[in-house]
Amino acid sequence: MELNIISDCTESQVNKVVKITRITVAAVRNEKYMFVKQRGKSTMELPGTQLVEGENTAKALRRVLEGMLGVTEHAAQFVCPYSVTDGKDVQYGILYRAEIIEMGPFPHSGLAGVYYTDTPPEDNDKWSFPETDKLLFEEAFRK
């Protein structure tokens, strides 16, 4: 897989040019980075989701933060669009950075849990998707 960060493009501009199919959230709470683990996996990843039919990115962001993670108060902002190519297909996503202010109870979602760390995982084998999530994390906290 190949990740391409699309710079110099606003959220409204990218939605007019390509079909966004995914959002990814790089989040921080109390100066610690938030990662999630899927049920049955031992690796960590950035929270995110595929958009469902008819859903816009704002609704998908709310679904991830509130529905999947149990966030009750946050400040999220657009970072950049990105594309992921697997050799034949290209998918487009939007990266958000979120400051988590308040958490409620953890919902019963497909996630095994939410984890907070001082630093991101160093070893690629600790990431579910090192070829994309590592670079998205770096981009989100670079600005």
N, C-alpha and C positions, 0 to 999 in steps of 0.2 A: 504494500500500500504506500501511496505517496501523498503527503499532505502539502497543500499549497495555501499559504496565508494570503488573502486578498487585501491589500492595503489601499488606502485612499478611497474608501467607499463607505457611504453611510448605510444604515440599516434600511432606510426607505429606498435608496438607490438599488441595493442588491436585490430587494424583493421585486423590483420592476424588471430585472434583467434575467435572473435565474430562479428556478423553483427550489426553495429551501426545504430540505427534508429532515433536518436534524438540528437540535440545539445542544450545546455543551456549556456547562457552568463551572467556572473556576471560582470556588468560594473560600472565604476566610471568616472565622469566628474567633473573637478574643485573641487575635494575632496568631491563630493556628490555621493551617490549611485543611480543608475538608475533602475527604475522599470517601468513596463508597465501595462496598464489596457486594457482588451479586451472590445470591444463594448458590451454594455448591462450588464457589470459586475461592481461592486463597489470595488472589491478586487484587490490587486496588485500581480504581479508575475515577475519572472525573464524573460527577453526576451529569446525566444527559438523557435525551430521549429522541425517538423518531417522532415527527409530527404525524398526527392522525388526519384522515381526510377532512378537509374543511377547517382545520385548526390553524390559527396564525401563531407566529413565534411568541407573542406576548402570552397567549393562553398556554402554550407549551412550557414556557418558563415558569408560569404560575403552577402548572401541574407538577413539574419537577420539584420546585422548592416547597410548595405546600403539601401536595398530595403524596409525593414519594419520600420526601425528607422530613416533613413535619415542621417546616419553618413557618413561623407566625408573623415575623417582621423582618424585613430585609431592605437593602438598598442595592439594586442591580443596575448595571449599565452595560451597554453594547460595547464590545471590544473590536471585533472584526468578523467579516465573513471568511469562510475557508472552503476549500474543496478537497475531497479525498478521492483518489483514483486507484482502482484495484487492477489496472492494466487494460480494462475494456470499458468499465462504467465509471462515470463521474457523479458523485453526490455532493451537494452543497449544504453547508451548515453555518450557523451563527454561533460565535463564542461570546458568552457573557461573563462578566466578573461580578460577584455578589458579596456584599458584606452581610453576614448573618447577624442580626441583632437579637432575635428572640426565637427560641425553639419551643415547640409544643411536644406532645408525646409522639414517639416514633410510630408512623402508620404501618399497618400490615401491608407492605408492598413486596415486590419481588426482590428487594434488597435484604441482604443479611445484616447490614448495619452501616452506620456512619462513623468515620474515624477521623480524628484530628491529629495532625502532626506538626512539628516545628519546621520540618523540611520535607520536600517531596521524596518519594523513594529514589534511591540512587541507582539500584540495580534494575536493569530492564526486566528481569524475571519477576520483579515485584509488581510490575504494571500489567494490567490486562491488555492494554493497547499502547505499548511504548512508542510505536512509530507515529502515533497521532497525539495521544494524550500528553505525553511528555512535552512535545513542542507547543501544544495549545496552552498548557500550564505556563510555560516560559513566556509565551506571548501575552497572556493575560496579566502577568505580574511584572512584565517589562516596562509597561507604560506608567 
